[in-house]
Amino acid sequence: MSTNFTAKDDDDDLDYIENLGTTTLRTAKVTPKPLISFKASAKYILGYNDLGLFLMAVIFTVLCSLIVSFSAKRSVSGYYFVNKNIGFFPIACSMIMANIGSAHFVGIAGLSSRIGLAGYAYELNSTLVFIVLGWVFLPVYIASGSVTTIDYLKKRYGGRRIEFYVSVLSLSLIVFTKISVELYSLYKVLEIFFLNPDPHLISSPFLLWAVLVTCSGGLRAVVYTSTALFFIVLVGGGFISYYCMTAFESFDLLKDKFFQSWPNTTKITFGQSSSNNYTFCGIPQPSSWNIIREYNSNDVPWPGMVFGITISAIWYFCCDQMIVQSALGASSIVQAKSACIIAGYVKMLTLLFLVMPGIVARIFYTDEVACADPEVCQNVCHSKYGCTALAFPLLFLQIVPQNYRGVVLATVLLCGVTSLTASLNSGGTIFAFNVYKNIRGNVSAMELMIVTKLAVMVLAIFSMSALSVIQTTPSVTIYVQEVTSTLAPPIAAVYLCGMFWDRTTEMAAFRSLLLGLCLGLFRLIWHSSLGNVVCGEENQAKVPHILSRFHFLHFGIFLFVICVSYMIISGIFSEPIGLVHLYRLTFWLRYSKLDRVDIDELDKAYDKLLNKSKGTSETQDSETSTIMEPNAFRFPILGNLCCLETDTASHIITNNELREMVKPNSNIDEPERYSKTLNLHAILMLLLSVLLWGYLS
């Protein structure tokens, strides 16, 4: 429900409710006011100027995508890595736009309307993780010459099973926690403009748009289109922040209005002997204005906030290809770190254009956004679990005047499109390099491009099919965080142990991944089989105590500790990996200039000796094979469709050539003056984050 208030037996909370109800809300007779018919008045929502501004933003985006996609020389390096020549500002814009999609406007704003400032914890935590990305993960990725984040695991541990497992799981998470969630959020934003719209029909044009942009320009289109749209997002976010902060005379008045935002059903039944189970569901929690909650809070308990969200954020921002892909195309480590600093500062501003809109929306649309009775919620948004997803769409129609609404609407929708393109591009790259190329061996440039584009289309189809799963979730943010907390911690553990514990072996890492998968799937399937629980019906749901009290953020901590402990203990009793295989693959050896011998090279050398001793013919080395496909480039038009030059389409891409593509920026040495400036900004950002934590706690 809109407010999951369950502390009925707590004396302090009861005193708070009694005082608030007696002084401001309880009246002799309260009649429920009629719900707004926002769908019936949809034709009055946008004026001609709004439509004009919206179309201008869309046309501007389309032109940017076309210009970027076809302006540069078409090659494998340009399509996947932007020739390793991206500056810090485009990287920062790409990381921000990939992260802040329409799901953030719908999810974070909706969550904040329900639990208050605690929704900001998911955003403020990522500010610190951006420093971890720039100062811990990126130096190792760049120094090791990794093509993708998963490619690092192959270099660090050897073999193929870890690479294949993480690739498949990453593709699954892209479908179920990224693309489908963005599509659902786009549908919720546009739902108010149509009468009983179909989610697939509403969201399919945006998905098609994202597929075309991704297939035509690859990472280059993602990065530079995101850069152009970043300025539109700043304008739209500035509008919504300004009107939210000026809607009330003072911050204290805003706080008072939020705590008084009780839905009519709660006002009627509160204090009566016939109070139903849903009365307390419409009451803002006493801790709504504090970001840090009790350790046993049902919303964001402080251990889960400090450690659980951090673990999931490390996977999302540091280990997942979607965010890191643009940073891997940086021209130098200085550019990559600078991008992380800018992205971290921007994430702090989400308090103004994501969290505060949700809080203000509850005040203006209390009976809709904060509905407490399942029947009322069903009438408002066709969901008995609550209508918090309508918080942002209804808000910008209420407080943003006409002639400016088009900019805000374009901001939300274009954020969704750029996030979709980043997800699709990362998924296509992962499948092409970490799945298909390992199975197929050496492939031509055209074949690699075709496989990437087909993978993008398949991901889009699966994501559209998964849209029906997302429709049953009360909150997209909670859904994403719950799935991530049950599946991602083992992956984060494998990356961190690989970088900081040189005795971590491939066997220990793979077994910890399987152990984490079994535990995570067990909890996820068990919880999903019980279904979502309506606020006020917890006692009737008969949810096992271990699930109701063991918060998913706490479970993420438990899963991470189990996997790390297993890898450490297993590493102690296992034969250590030679340092010759770890140069530039761990945090402690990232500056090493010594030649590294890949772990897989030993296996290949052993196979060659074994074949030679048996007298069998030696197969061609996959690293230097030049077998050409005679019909690889029979039709020149395919080269144009694949964004390749005619003379390079049939060229075989070997692993040695991939190393050369990432070699130009493999040096992570920093000029002293740049290093000091970046470190100073990192410390300043840490201090600002700590101050915000302290002020909002």
C-alpha positions in Angstrom: 0.0 0.0 0.0 1.0 3.6 -0.1 2.4 3.6 3.4 3.5 0.3 5.0 2.9 1.4 8.6 3.1 -1.7 10.8 4.2 -0.3 14.2 0.8 -0.3 15.8 2.0 -1.6 19.1 4.8 1.0 19.5 3.8 3.5 22.2 5.8 6.4 20.7 4.2 5.9 17.3 0.7 5.7 18.7 1.3 8.9 20.7 2.5 10.6 17.5 -0.6 9.4 15.6 -3.0 10.4 18.4 -1.6 13.9 18.7 -1.6 14.5 15.0 -5.1 13.1 14.5 -6.5 15.1 17.4 -5.0 18.4 16.5 -5.3 18.5 12.8 -7.2 15.7 11.2 -10.0 14.3 13.3 -13.3 16.0 12.6 -16.9 15.4 13.6 -17.8 14.2 10.1 -15.5 13.7 7.1 -16.9 12.7 3.7 -14.6 11.4 1.1 -14.0 13.8 -1.8 -14.4 12.4 -5.3 -11.2 11.2 -7.0 -9.9 13.4 -9.8 -10.8 12.2 -13.3 -7.4 12.9 -14.8 -7.9 10.6 -17.7 -11.2 12.3 -18.7 -9.4 15.7 -18.9 -6.4 14.5 -20.7 -7.0 16.8 -23.7 -6.5 19.8 -21.4 -3.2 18.6 -20.0 -0.9 19.8 -22.7 -1.2 23.0 -24.7 0.0 23.7 -28.2 3.2 25.2 -26.8 3.8 22.2 -24.7 3.4 19.9 -27.7 5.7 22.1 -29.7 8.5 22.0 -27.1 8.0 18.2 -26.8 8.3 17.6 -30.5 11.3 19.9 -30.7 13.1 17.9 -28.1 12.2 14.6 -29.8 13.3 15.9 -33.3 16.6 17.2 -31.7 17.2 13.8 -30.2 16.6 12.0 -33.5 18.9 14.3 -35.4 21.6 13.9 -32.8 21.3 10.1 -33.1 21.5 10.2 -36.9 24.4 12.6 -37.0 26.4 10.7 -34.4 25.7 7.3 -35.9 26.8 8.1 -39.5 29.4 10.8 -39.1 32.4 8.8 -37.9 34.4 6.1 -39.7 32.6 2.8 -39.3 34.7 0.1 -37.7 34.6 -2.4 -34.9 36.6 -0.2 -32.6 34.4 2.8 -33.3 31.1 0.8 -32.8 32.1 -0.9 -29.6 34.7 1.3 -28.0 34.4 4.7 -29.8 38.1 4.3 -30.7 39.0 4.8 -27.1 38.8 8.5 -27.5 35.9 9.7 -25.3 36.3 12.8 -23.1 35.2 13.1 -19.5 32.1 15.1 -20.0 30.4 12.7 -22.6 31.4 9.8 -20.3 29.8 11.5 -17.3 26.6 12.3 -19.3 26.4 8.7 -20.5 26.7 7.2 -17.1 24.2 9.6 -15.6 21.6 9.1 -18.4 22.1 5.3 -18.4 21.4 5.3 -14.6 18.6 8.0 -14.4 15.9 6.7 -16.6 12.1 7.1 -16.5 12.2 4.3 -13.9 13.9 6.7 -11.5 11.3 9.4 -12.0 8.4 6.9 -11.5 10.1 4.6 -8.9 12.1 7.0 -6.6 9.4 9.6 -6.6 6.8 7.0 -5.9 8.8 5.4 -3.1 9.5 8.8 -1.6 5.8 9.6 -1.5 5.4 6.5 0.6 8.4 6.5 2.9 9.7 10.0 2.8 13.3 11.0 2.6 14.6 7.4 3.0 14.1 7.0 -0.7 17.1 9.3 -1.2 19.3 6.6 0.4 19.3 4.7 -2.8 20.7 7.7 -4.7 23.0 9.2 -2.1 24.7 5.9 -1.6 25.7 5.8 -5.3 27.7 9.0 -4.9 30.2 7.1 -2.8 30.2 4.2 -5.2 31.2 6.4 -8.1 34.4 7.1 -6.2 35.0 3.4 -5.8 34.4 3.0 -9.5 36.9 5.7 -10.5 39.6 4.9 -7.9 39.4 1.1 -7.6 37.7 -0.6 -10.5 38.5 1.5 -13.5 42.3 1.6 -13.0 42.3 -2.2 -12.9 40.0 -2.6 -15.9 42.0 -0.2 -18.0 45.4 -1.5 -16.9 44.4 -5.0 -17.7 43.1 -4.1 -21.1 39.7 -5.6 -20.6 37.2 -5.2 -23.4 34.2 -5.6 -21.1 33.8 -5.9 -17.4 33.1 -9.6 -17.8 36.3 -9.9 -19.9 38.2 -8.9 -16.7 36.9 -12.1 -15.0 38.2 -14.2 -17.8 41.6 -12.6 -17.5 41.7 -12.8 -13.7 40.4 -16.4 -13.2 40.8 -18.1 -16.6 38.5 -20.6 -18.1 35.1 -20.0 -19.6 32.5 -21.1 -17.1 32.7 -17.9 -14.9 32.5 -15.7 -17.9 29.6 -17.7 -19.4 27.7 -17.7 -16.1 28.1 -14.0 -15.4 27.2 -13.2 -19.0 24.0 -15.2 -18.9 23.0 -13.8 -15.5 23.8 -10.2 -16.7 21.7 -10.6 -19.8 18.8 -11.9 -17.6 19.1 -8.9 -15.3 19.1 -6.6 -18.2 15.8 -8.0 -19.4 14.0 -8.2 -16.0 15.4 -5.3 -14.0 16.4 -2.7 -16.7 14.6 -2.8 -20.0 11.3 -4.1 -18.9 11.3 -1.8 -15.9 12.0 1.2 -18.1 9.2 0.2 -20.5 6.7 -0.1 -17.6 7.8 3.3 -16.3 7.3 4.9 -19.7 3.8 3.4 -19.7 3.0 4.8 -16.3 4.0 8.3 -17.4 1.8 8.2 -20.5 -1.1 6.4 -18.8 -2.7 9.6 -17.8 -3.1 10.7 -21.5 -5.1 7.7 -22.6 -8.1 5.8 -21.5 -7.3 2.2 -20.5 -4.1 2.0 -22.6 -2.3 -1.2 -23.4 1.2 -1.2 -21.8 2.8 -3.0 -24.8 1.3 -0.7 -27.3 2.3 2.5 -25.4 5.9 1.4 -24.7 6.7 -0.3 -28.0 7.5 2.9 -30.0 10.2 3.9 -27.4 11.7 0.4 -27.5 11.8 0.5 -31.3 13.5 3.9 -31.2 16.1 2.6 -28.7 16.8 -0.5 -30.9 17.3 1.7 -34.0 19.7 4.0 -32.2 21.7 1.1 -30.7 21.9 -0.8 -33.9 22.9 2.2 -36.0 25.6 3.7 -33.9 26.6 1.4 -31.0 28.3 2.9 -28.1 29.1 6.1 -30.0 25.4 6.8 -30.5 24.7 6.0 -26.8 27.4 8.3 -25.5 26.9 11.4 -27.6 23.1 11.2 -27.8 23.2 11.0 -24.0 25.4 14.1 -23.9 23.0 16.1 -26.0 20.0 15.0 -23.9 21.7 15.8 -20.7 21.1 19.5 -21.2 17.4 18.9 -21.8 17.3 16.8 -18.6 18.9 19.7 -16.7 16.3 22.1 -17.9 13.4 19.8 -17.2 14.8 18.8 -13.8 15.3 22.4 -13.0 11.7 23.2 -13.8 10.3 20.5 -11.6 12.7 21.3 -8.7 11.9 25.0 -8.8 8.1 24.5 -8.8 8.3 21.9 -6.0 10.4 24.1 -3.8 8.3 27.2 -4.4 4.9 25.5 -4.0 5.1 26.1 -0.2 6.2 29.2 1.8 8.7 27.3 3.9 10.4 24.0 4.3 8.7 23.5 7.7 5.3 24.0 6.0 6.1 21.4 3.5 7.0 19.0 6.3 3.8 19.7 8.2 1.7 19.2 5.1 3.4 15.9 4.4 2.6 14.5 7.8 -1.0 15.7 7.5 -1.5 14.0 4.1 -3.9 11.3 5.3 -6.3 9.9 2.7 -10.0 10.3 3.3 -10.6 6.6 4.1 -8.1 6.9 6.9 -9.6 10.1 8.2 -13.1 8.5 8.3 -12.0 5.3 10.1 -9.3 6.6 12.4 -10.2 6.6 16.1 -13.4 4.7 15.6 -14.0 1.3 17.2 -14.8 -0.1 13.8 -11.4 0.9 12.3 -10.5 -1.5 9.5 -7.1 -3.0 8.8 -6.2 -0.3 6.2 -6.5 2.7 8.5 -2.9 2.8 9.5 -1.7 2.3 5.9 -2.5 5.8 4.9 -0.5 7.5 7.8 3.0 8.9 7.1 5.5 7.2 9.3 7.0 9.3 12.2 10.5 8.7 10.7 9.5 9.9 7.2 11.7 13.0 7.5 14.8 10.9 8.5 16.9 9.1 6.1 18.2 6.6 8.7 15.6 4.2 10.1 15.6 1.5 12.8 17.4 -1.7 12.2 14.1 -3.6 12.0 12.3 -1.1 9.7 10.2 -2.6 6.9 11.3 0.1 4.5 15.0 0.8 4.6 16.7 -0.5 7.8 19.9 1.2 8.6 22.2 -1.9 8.2 20.7 -2.6 4.8 21.0 1.1 3.9 24.7 1.3 4.8 25.9 -2.1 3.7 23.1 -3.8 1.6 22.5 -0.9 -0.8 26.3 -0.4 -1.1 26.9 -4.1 -2.2 24.1 -3.9 -4.8 25.5 -0.5 -6.0 29.0 -1.9 -6.4 27.6 -4.5 -8.7 25.4 -2.0 -10.6 27.9 0.9 -11.0 31.3 -1.0 -10.9 30.7 -4.5 -12.3 27.9 -4.1 -14.7 28.6 -3.3 -18.3 25.8 -0.8 -18.7 27.4 1.9 -16.6 31.1 1.0 -17.1 31.0 0.7 -20.9 31.4 4.4 -21.6 34.2 4.7 -19.0 36.1 1.9 -20.7 36.2 4.0 -23.9 37.9 6.9 -22.1 41.0 8.3 -23.6 42.9 8.2 -20.3 42.4 7.3 -16.6 42.2 11.1 -15.9 39.2 11.5 -18.1 37.5 8.4 -16.6 38.0 9.7 -13.0 36.8 13.2 -13.9 33.6 11.6 -15.3 33.0 9.8 -12.0 33.4 13.0 -10.1 30.8 14.8 -12.2 28.4 11.9 -12.1 28.7 11.8 -8.3 27.9 15.4 -7.9 24.9 15.1 -10.2 23.5 12.2 -8.2 23.4 14.4 -5.1 20.9 16.6 -7.0 18.4 13.8 -7.2 17.0 15.0 -3.8 15.6 17.9 -5.7 14.2 16.4 -8.9 13.4 12.9 -7.8 12.7 12.7 -4.0 11.0 16.1 -3.4 8.5 15.7 -6.3 7.3 12.4 -4.7 6.9 14.1 -1.3 5.0 17.0 -2.9 2.9 14.7 -5.0 1.6 13.0 -1.8 0.4 16.4 -0.5 -1.4 17.5 -3.7 -2.9 14.1 -4.6 -3.3 12.4 -1.2 -6.3 10.3 -2.0 -4.7 9.0 -5.2 -1.0 8.7 -4.5 -1.5 7.7 -0.8 -4.6 5.6 -1.2 -5.0 3.2 1.7 -8.0 1.1 0.8 -7.4 -1.6 -1.9 -10.8 -0.8 -3.6 -9.9 2.8 -3.9 -6.5 2.0 -5.3 -8.0 -0.4 -7.8 -10.3 2.3 -9.1 -7.5 4.9 -9.3 -4.7 2.9 -11.0 -5.9 -0.7 -11.4 -3.7 -1.9 -8.6 -4.8 -2.8 -5.1 -1.2 -2.5 -3.8 -1.0 1.2 -4.2 -0.7 4.0 -6.7 2.6 5.6 -5.8 3.7 5.1 -9.4 1.4 8.0 -10.4 3.2 10.4 -8.1 5.5 12.1 -10.6 3.1 12.1 -13.6 0.3 13.7 -11.6 2.7 16.1 -9.9 4.1 17.8 -13.0 0.6 18.3 -14.3 -0.4 20.0 -11.1 2.5 22.4 -10.3 4.2 22.9 -13.7 2.2 25.5 -15.6 1.3 25.1 -19.3 3.9 26.0 -21.8 6.5 24.3 -19.7 5.0 20.8 -19.3 6.3 19.7 -22.6 9.9 20.2 -21.5 9.3 18.1 -18.3 7.5 15.4 -20.2 10.3 15.2 -22.8 12.8 15.0 -19.9 11.2 11.9 -18.5 10.5 10.1 -21.8 13.9 10.9 -23.3 15.6 9.7 -20.1 13.8 6.4 -20.6 15.0 6.1 -24.2 18.6 6.8 -23.3 18.5 4.3 -20.5 17.0 1.7 -22.9 19.8 2.3 -25.5 22.5 1.9 -22.8 20.9 -1.4 -21.6 20.5 -2.7 -25.1 24.0 -1.8 -26.2 25.6 -3.4 -23.1 23.6 -6.5 -23.6 24.5 -6.8 -27.3 28.2 -6.2 -26.5 28.2 -8.9 -23.7 26.6 -11.5 -25.9 28.9 -10.8 -28.9 32.2 -10.8 -27.0 31.6 -12.9 -23.9 29.2 -15.5 -25.3 29.2 -15.8 -29.1 32.8 -15.1 -29.8 33.9 -17.7 -27.2 31.7 -20.3 -28.7 32.3 -19.4 -32.4 36.0 -18.6 -32.1 37.5 -16.1 -34.6 34.7 -14.2 -36.4 34.6 -11.6 -39.1 33.8 -8.0 -38.3 30.5 -8.3 -40.2 29.5 -11.5 -38.4 30.2 -9.9 -35.1 28.1 -6.8 -36.0 25.2 -8.9 -37.2 25.2 -11.1 -34.0 25.3 -7.9 -31.9 22.3 -6.4 -33.6 20.4 -9.7 -33.5 21.1 -9.9 -29.8 19.8 -6.4 -29.3 16.5 -7.3 -31.1 16.1 -10.5 -29.1 16.7 -8.7 -25.8 14.0 -6.2 -26.9 11.5 -9.0 -27.6 12.2 -10.8 -24.3 11.9 -7.5 -22.4 8.5 -6.8 -24.0 7.4 -10.2 -22.9 8.6 -9.6 -19.4 6.6 -6.4 -19.1 3.6 -8.4 -17.7 5.7 -9.5 -14.7 6.5 -5.9 -13.8 2.9 -4.8 -13.9 2.2 -6.8 -10.7 4.8 -5.1 -8.6 3.8 -2.4 -6.0 7.0 -0.4 -6.6 9.5 -0.6 -9.4 12.3 0.6 -7.2 11.6 -2.1 -4.5 11.3 -4.7 -7.2 14.6 -3.9 -8.8 16.4 -3.7 -5.4 14.9 -7.0 -4.3 15.9 -8.9 -7.4 19.3 -7.2 -7.3 19.9 -8.0 -3.6 19.2 -11.7 -4.2 21.3 -12.3 -7.3 24.0 -9.6 -7.6 26.0 -9.9 -4.3 27.8 -13.1 -5.4 29.0 -11.3 -8.5 30.2 -8.3 -6.6 32.0 -10.6 -4.2 33.8 -12.3 -7.1 35.0 -9.0 -8.5 36.1 -7.6 -5.2 37.9 -10.8 -4.1 39.6 -11.0 -7.5 40.9 -7.5 -7.1 42.0 -7.6 -3.5 42.7 -11.2 -2.6 45.4 -12.7 -4.9 44.8 -16.2 -3.6 41.2 -16.3 -5.0 41.1 -19.2 -7.5 38.8 -19.9 -10.3 37.3 -23.0 -8.6 36.5 -21.0 -5.4 35.0 -18.1 -7.4 32.8 -20.4 -9.5 31.6 -22.4 -6.5 30.7 -19.2 -4.6 28.7 -18.0 -7.6 26.8 -21.3 -7.7 26.3 -21.2 -3.9 25.0 -17.6 -4.1 22.7 -18.5 -7.0 21.1 -21.3 -5.2 20.5 -19.3 -2.1 19.3 -16.2 -4.0 17.0 -18.2 -6.3 15.6 -20.1 -3.3 14.6 -16.9 -1.5 13.4 -15.2 -4.7 11.2 -18.1 -5.8 9.8 -18.6 -2.3 9.0 -15.0 -1.9 7.5 -14.7 -5.4 5.3 -17.8 -4.9 3.6 -16.1 -1.9 2.7 -13.1 -3.9 2.7 -9.4 -2.9 1.0 -8.6 0.4 -1.5 -5.7 0.6 -0.8 -3.4 3.5 -3.2 -4.2 6.3 -3.5 -7.9 5.3 -0.2 -9.0 6.7 -1.8 -11.3 9.3 -4.0 -12.9 6.7 -1.1 -13.5 4.2 0.6 -16.0 6.5 4.1 -15.0 5.2 6.8 -17.0 7.0 8.6 -15.0 9.7 12.0 -15.6 8.1 10.7 -13.8 5.0 8.7 -11.0 6.6 11.4 -10.0 9.1 14.5 -10.9 7.0 14.7 -7.8 4.8 16.0 -8.3 1.3 18.8 -5.8 1.9 19.9 -7.8 5.0 19.7 -10.9 2.8 22.1 -9.2 0.3 24.6 -8.6 3.1 24.2 -12.3 4.2 24.8 -13.5 0.7 27.8 -11.3 0.2 29.4 -12.4 3.4 28.8 -16.1 2.7 30.4 -15.9 -0.8 33.4 -13.8 0.4 34.0 -16.1 3.4 34.0 -19.2 1.1 36.5 -17.7 -1.3 38.8 -16.6 1.4 38.8 -19.9 3.2 39.1 -21.8 0.0 42.0 -19.6 -1.1 43.9 -20.2 2.2 43.8 -24.0 1.6 44.4 -23.8 -2.2 47.6 -23.4 -4.2 48.1 -19.7 -4.9 48.1 -18.3 -8.4 51.5 -17.2 -9.6 52.1 -13.4 -9.7 53.1 -13.7 -13.3 49.4 -14.3 -14.0 48.2 -11.4 -11.9 50.1 -8.4 -13.1 47.7 -5.5 -13.6 44.8 -7.7 -12.6 44.7 -6.9 -8.9 44.4 -3.5 -7.2 47.9 -3.9 -5.6 49.6 -4.8 -8.9 47.7 -2.3 -11.2 50.8 -0.2 -11.9 53.1 -3.2 -12.7 55.0 -2.9 -16.0 56.0 -6.6 -16.1 54.7 -8.9 -18.8 51.7 -10.9 -17.8 51.0 -14.5 -18.9 47.3 -15.2 -19.1 46.2 -18.2 -17.2 44.6 -19.7 -20.3 47.9 -19.5 -22.1 49.3 -22.3 -19.9 46.3 -24.6 -20.9 46.9 -23.8 -24.5 50.6 -24.6 -24.3 49.9 -27.8 -22.4 47.4 -28.9 -25.1 49.9 -28.2 -27.9 52.6 -30.3 -26.1 50.1 -33.0 -25.5 49.0 -33.0 -29.2 52.7 -33.0 -30.3 53.5 -35.9 -28.0 50.6 -37.9 -29.5 51.7 -37.1 -33.0 48.5 -35.3 -33.9 48.4 -32.3 -36.1 48.5 -29.0 -34.3 45.4 -26.9 -34.7 45.7 -23.3 -35.7 46.1 -20.9 -32.8 42.9 -19.0 -32.2 44.9 -15.9 -31.5 46.5 -15.6 -34.9 44.2 -17.6 -37.1 43.5 -16.0 -40.5 41.0 -18.4 -41.9 38.8 -16.3 -44.1 35.2 -17.0 -45.0 34.9 -16.8 -48.8 31.4 -15.5 -48.7 31.7 -13.4 -45.7 31.1 -10.2 -47.6 29.3 -11.0 -50.8 26.8 -8.2 -50.6 28.2 -4.7 -49.9 24.9 -3.5 -48.6 25.3 -5.6 -45.6 28.4 -3.7 -44.7 26.5 -0.5 -44.7 23.7 -2.0 -42.5 26.4 -3.2 -40.1 28.1 0.2 -39.9 31.3 -1.1 -41.5 33.5 0.0 -44.3 33.5 -2.3 -47.4 37.2 -3.3 -47.0 36.9 -4.3 -43.3 33.7 -6.2 -43.2 35.2 -9.6 -43.9 38.2 -9.1 -41.7 38.6 -11.7 -39.0 38.7 -10.3 -35.5 41.3 -12.1 -33.3 42.0 -11.7 -29.6 45.3 -10.1 -30.4 43.5 -7.4 -32.4 41.0 -6.8 -29.5 44.0 -6.2 -27.2 45.3 -3.7 -29.7 41.9 -1.9 -29.7 42.1 -1.3 -25.9 45.9 -0.8 -25.7 46.0 3.0 -26.4 44.6 3.9 -22.9 46.0 1.0 -20.9 48.4 3.3 -19.1 46.9 4.5 -15.8 49.7 6.8 -14.8 48.4 10.3 -14.0 50.2 13.7 -14.1 50.8 14.8 -10.6 48.7 18.0 -10.9 45.7 16.2 -12.3 46.0 13.5 -9.7 46.0 16.0 -6.8 43.0 17.8 -8.2 41.0 14.7 -8.7 41.8 13.4 -5.2 40.8 16.7 -3.8 37.4 16.6 -5.5 36.9 13.0 -4.4 37.5 14.0 -0.7 35.2 17.0 -1.2 32.5 14.8 -2.6 32.9 12.3 0.3 32.6 15.2 2.8 29.4 16.5 1.1 27.9 13.0 1.2 28.7 12.6 4.9 27.2 16.1 5.6 24.0 15.1 3.7 23.8 11.8 5.6 24.2 13.6 8.9 21.8 16.4 8.1 19.0 14.1 6.9 19.5 11.4 9.5 
